Amino acid sequence: MSNIRRKYNKEQKLEIVKLSLNEDQSVVGLAERFNVSANTIYYWRSKYIREAEEAFPDQEKELINKDKRQIKQLKRQLREVQSEIEILKKGQKFITPRGG
């Protein structure tokens, strides 16, 4: 039997955790039902109890935030390069000889 790692999105994790917190649901039963280890469910539960809804950040939102940070950094670098170009253009006036 191969161990294929499944990825669960935020909604799936929340559903499994909330079901596991019901007294009529066993963690082992849920683990079999959702094809996830019982230890993983216990880990998700403890994380949910500590952090509530923020326990499982949306991976799409994380990627978007990462992209936004990268765009911000690239814009900052662009401004720096543009400033350097302006400084060089202004300095060039003093370096180039005036024809006569």
Contacts in CASP RR format, 6 or more apart in sequence:
PFRMAT RR
TARGET T0000
AUTHOR 0000-0000-0000
METHOD contacts of the structure
MODEL  1
MSNIRRKYNKEQKLEIVKLSLNEDQSVVGLAERFNVSANTIYYWRSKYIR
EAEEAFPDQEKELINKDKRQIKQLKRQLREVQSEIEILKKGQKFITPRGG
6 35 0 8 1.000
6 36 0 8 1.000
8 16 0 8 1.000
8 36 0 8 1.000
9 58 0 8 1.000
9 59 0 8 1.000
10 56 0 8 1.000
10 57 0 8 1.000
10 58 0 8 1.000
12 34 0 8 1.000
13 44 0 8 1.000
13 48 0 8 1.000
13 55 0 8 1.000
13 56 0 8 1.000
14 48 0 8 1.000
14 53 0 8 1.000
14 56 0 8 1.000
16 30 0 8 1.000
16 34 0 8 1.000
16 36 0 8 1.000
16 41 0 8 1.000
16 44 0 8 1.000
17 41 0 8 1.000
17 44 0 8 1.000
17 45 0 8 1.000
17 48 0 8 1.000
19 25 0 8 1.000
19 30 0 8 1.000
20 27 0 8 1.000
20 30 0 8 1.000
20 41 0 8 1.000
20 44 0 8 1.000
20 45 0 8 1.000
21 45 0 8 1.000
27 38 0 8 1.000
27 41 0 8 1.000
27 42 0 8 1.000
28 38 0 8 1.000
30 36 0 8 1.000
30 41 0 8 1.000
31 37 0 8 1.000
31 38 0 8 1.000
31 40 0 8 1.000
31 41 0 8 1.000
44 55 0 8 1.000
44 56 0 8 1.000
47 55 0 8 1.000
47 56 0 8 1.000
48 55 0 8 1.000
48 56 0 8 1.000
END
